[in-house]
Amino acid sequence: MMASEGGAPVALNERDAVDVLLRELGNDLVVVGDAIDPRYFTAYNEVPGVRPLALIRPRTVDDVSRTLALCSRLTLPLVPQGGATGLARGAVALGGEVVLAMERFAGIEEIDTAAGTITVRAGTPLQTVQEAADEAGFTLGIDLGARGSCQIGGNIATNAGGNRAIRYGVMREQVLGLEAVLADGTVVTSLNKMLKNNAGFDLKHVFIGSEGTLGVVTRAVLKLHPKLASPATALCRVTDYDAVVKLWHRVRATLPSVISFEAMWPEFYRFVCANTPGVTAPLAADDGFVVLIECASSDAAASASDAHAALEACLGTCFEDGLIDDAALATSTRQALDMWTLREGLAIDTLPHFMNFDVSLPIGAIGVFAERCRAALVERWPHAVSVFFGHIGDSNVHIGVSLADLPVYGEDAVDRVVYEVVREMGGSISAEHGIGRLKRPYLGYSRSAAEIEVMRRMKAALDPLGILNPGKVL
Ligand SMILES: Cc1cc2nc3c(=O)[nH]c(=O)nc-3n(C[C@H](O)[C@H](O)[C@H](O)COP(=O)(O)OP(=O)(O)OC[C@H]3O[C@@H](n4cnc5c(N)ncnc54)[C@H](O)[C@@H]3O)c2cc1C
């Protein structure tokens, strides 16, 4: 760690660096030692990791800018942190960094009903933005299970996908304008509200999905969509994965109001049905694939019963044509919630030494991928349990793997088996969760040497000292 004094770099030990942070930023912003709550150094669903050198909690963009300028001067590495719900261990320190937690820079700055945009601060929880959009008579195009805890800045930094991507696209498609602070403290404000703006490079795309390695996202302008009427939700059963794909094409062709199309492989559905207390499974757990379909109209005159009728009619013809074997339409909010609870599948987190994978492949290849992946795991560990589920409408499948004796082999061994199959089949090792720390060794499985070299050049140009989230992504 070096500091520059009168032009000459000065070596600083960690304690001196913390003293400089406290002196220059003040103890309203800087928290040190035991006063740092473990949640700031605990990745989602894991035991606490490495305590950061300091926790910095900015209240303004200027606080973020001063912090980064100071960290640059001290060559002190910094980890941006949102709601810490990320599943790639990207938001926690590895050792020797400070953590910049954005939660105090929260709130809605503006809703422009003419432009159909909402301007928000990075630390605002996703759910707060959804509720503000709803109150203003609009719908936000992004939704995911961690909505109550994850933050807009984290959603942008990970380019989150979620449950509505087939209707509205992923986070990248929601962002019209962005403000980010560079490693040297420069604030780049491009809070654009226009759909068309080709005045030079569109810089927001540099930061979206960069997982805190190229800049700290501070504010964003997001698109608002016409308000959705209450949704209709159904589960249906089909024979095999080919039938899932056929059903998807039928649904997208005949049900324009579809917002979610989520598939559960038989082993996954059986497990969550048996292990989710308080939820009554609307379809019995047997050998078929179960698909959750949700639709909602954005026609102002449409009602919940219109969505229900449209979904019922669509499923009726699918049944007559032999595309589905069975279906259950939710007749209450409670039933719809139960269907989503099964699909979100938190029950699988209780499997011993559970590992979660998030990959994407062309939709037609996912069935074969799942078979090959399971076979490769069982070939290596005959007792391996694997379950498959995901946002199949957007070519994204999640895999849960449980190996009772995982500590004997280590997570890397399982990663390699799964990602080898992804590589062989030309898929992506990260559909929506990002690379973070977890998938860093495998980036080359899904990106060419030339692509990685361009990423490195961008990193060197924007963060020449390498202080932003080191050890993540690249
Ligand atoms: C129950 C559950 C369901 C989930 N479902 C989905 C899903 O359907 N789709 C999906 O995509 N993800 C899902 N996730 C993963 C996670 O919620 C998302 O990745 C989310 O976008 C992370 O937001 P966060 O604020 O928690 O970010 P964090 O976990 O805090 O950070 C994630 C990454 O972004 C960086 N970062 C955070 N804030 C900033 C900022 N302001 N500027 C720059 N970098 C920043 C961090 O350094 C880190 O690299 C789910 C997670 C859980 C626990």
The ligand as an SDF file (V2000), in Angstrom:
LIG
                    3D

 53 58  0  0  0  0  0  0  0  0999 V2000
  -33.1740  -15.6840   -3.0940 C   0  0  0  0  0  0  0  0  0  0  0  0
  -32.3370  -15.1210   -4.2000 C   0  0  0  0  0  0  0  0  0  0  0  0
  -32.8510  -15.0660   -5.5020 C   0  0  0  0  0  0  0  0  0  0  0  0
  -32.0890  -14.5500   -6.5340 C   0  0  0  0  0  0  0  0  0  0  0  0
  -32.6230  -14.5200   -7.7880 N   0  0  0  0  0  0  0  0  0  0  0  0
  -31.9160  -13.9780   -8.7850 C   0  0  0  0  0  0  0  0  0  0  0  0
  -32.4730  -13.9230  -10.1150 C   0  0  0  0  0  0  0  0  0  0  0  0
  -33.5590  -14.4130  -10.3810 O   0  0  0  0  0  0  0  0  0  0  0  0
  -31.7390  -13.3090  -11.0640 N   0  0  0  0  0  0  0  0  0  0  0  0
  -30.5000  -12.7670  -10.8160 C   0  0  0  0  0  0  0  0  0  0  0  0
  -29.8850  -12.2020  -11.7290 O   0  0  0  0  0  0  0  0  0  0  0  0
  -29.9450  -12.8390   -9.5820 N   0  0  0  0  0  0  0  0  0  0  0  0
  -30.6120  -13.4250   -8.5730 C   0  0  0  0  0  0  0  0  0  0  0  0
  -30.0560  -13.4840   -7.3260 N   0  0  0  0  0  0  0  0  0  0  0  0
  -28.6920  -12.9740   -7.1040 C   0  0  0  0  0  0  0  0  0  0  0  0
  -28.6290  -11.5140   -6.5900 C   0  0  0  0  0  0  0  0  0  0  0  0
  -29.7730  -11.1530   -5.8880 O   0  0  0  0  0  0  0  0  0  0  0  0
  -28.3890  -10.5460   -7.7380 C   0  0  0  0  0  0  0  0  0  0  0  0
  -27.1160  -10.8030   -8.3070 O   0  0  0  0  0  0  0  0  0  0  0  0
  -28.4620   -9.0690   -7.3540 C   0  0  0  0  0  0  0  0  0  0  0  0
  -28.4630   -8.2800   -8.5370 O   0  0  0  0  0  0  0  0  0  0  0  0
  -27.3150   -8.6260   -6.4510 C   0  0  0  0  0  0  0  0  0  0  0  0
  -27.6270   -7.3720   -5.8940 O   0  0  0  0  0  0  0  0  0  0  0  0
  -26.9720   -6.8990   -4.5110 P   0  0  0  0  0  0  0  0  0  0  0  0
  -27.3670   -5.4860   -4.2670 O   0  0  0  0  0  0  0  0  0  0  0  0
  -27.2520   -7.8550   -3.4370 O   0  0  0  0  0  0  0  0  0  0  0  0
  -25.4240   -6.9240   -4.9120 O   0  0  0  0  0  0  0  0  0  0  0  0
  -24.1720   -7.4570   -4.0590 P   0  0  0  0  0  0  0  0  0  0  0  0
  -24.3140   -8.8900   -3.7740 O   0  0  0  0  0  0  0  0  0  0  0  0
  -23.9200   -6.5630   -2.9070 O   0  0  0  0  0  0  0  0  0  0  0  0
  -23.0150   -7.2390   -5.1240 O   0  0  0  0  0  0  0  0  0  0  0  0
  -22.9410   -8.0070   -6.2920 C   0  0  0  0  0  0  0  0  0  0  0  0
  -21.7830   -7.4730   -7.1640 C   0  0  0  0  0  0  0  0  0  0  0  0
  -22.0600   -6.1410   -7.5710 O   0  0  0  0  0  0  0  0  0  0  0  0
  -21.0780   -5.2230   -7.0670 C   0  0  0  0  0  0  0  0  0  0  0  0
  -21.8070   -4.0140   -6.6530 N   0  0  0  0  0  0  0  0  0  0  0  0
  -22.8360   -3.9230   -5.7680 C   0  0  0  0  0  0  0  0  0  0  0  0
  -23.2750   -2.6580   -5.7140 N   0  0  0  0  0  0  0  0  0  0  0  0
  -22.4960   -1.9230   -6.5630 C   0  0  0  0  0  0  0  0  0  0  0  0
  -22.4690   -0.5550   -6.9530 C   0  0  0  0  0  0  0  0  0  0  0  0
  -23.3090    0.3500   -6.4600 N   0  0  0  0  0  0  0  0  0  0  0  0
  -21.5340   -0.1760   -7.8710 N   0  0  0  0  0  0  0  0  0  0  0  0
  -20.6610   -1.0750   -8.3960 C   0  0  0  0  0  0  0  0  0  0  0  0
  -20.6520   -2.3680   -8.0610 N   0  0  0  0  0  0  0  0  0  0  0  0
  -21.5690   -2.7900   -7.1590 C   0  0  0  0  0  0  0  0  0  0  0  0
  -20.3670   -5.9580   -5.9400 C   0  0  0  0  0  0  0  0  0  0  0  0
  -19.0320   -5.5190   -5.8090 O   0  0  0  0  0  0  0  0  0  0  0  0
  -20.4540   -7.3980   -6.4140 C   0  0  0  0  0  0  0  0  0  0  0  0
  -19.4120   -7.6680   -7.3210 O   0  0  0  0  0  0  0  0  0  0  0  0
  -30.7870  -14.0380   -6.2750 C   0  0  0  0  0  0  0  0  0  0  0  0
  -30.2740  -14.0900   -4.9820 C   0  0  0  0  0  0  0  0  0  0  0  0
  -31.0160  -14.6330   -3.9590 C   0  0  0  0  0  0  0  0  0  0  0  0
  -30.4270  -14.6450   -2.5770 C   0  0  0  0  0  0  0  0  0  0  0  0
  1  2  1  0
  2  3  1  0
  2 52  2  0
  3  4  2  0
  4  5  1  0
  4 50  1  0
  5  6  2  0
  6  7  1  0
  6 13  1  0
  7  8  2  0
  7  9  1  0
  9 10  1  0
 10 11  2  0
 10 12  1  0
 12 13  2  0
 13 14  1  0
 14 15  1  0
 14 50  1  0
 15 16  1  0
 16 17  1  0
 16 18  1  0
 18 19  1  0
 18 20  1  0
 20 21  1  0
 20 22  1  0
 22 23  1  0
 23 24  1  0
 24 25  2  0
 24 26  1  0
 24 27  1  0
 27 28  1  0
 28 29  2  0
 28 30  1  0
 28 31  1  0
 31 32  1  0
 32 33  1  0
 33 34  1  0
 33 48  1  0
 34 35  1  0
 35 36  1  0
 35 46  1  0
 36 37  1  0
 36 45  1  0
 37 38  2  0
 38 39  1  0
 39 40  1  0
 39 45  2  0
 40 41  1  0
 40 42  2  0
 42 43  1  0
 43 44  2  0
 44 45  1  0
 46 47  1  0
 46 48  1  0
 48 49  1  0
 50 51  2  0
 51 52  1  0
 52 53  1  0
M  END
$$$$
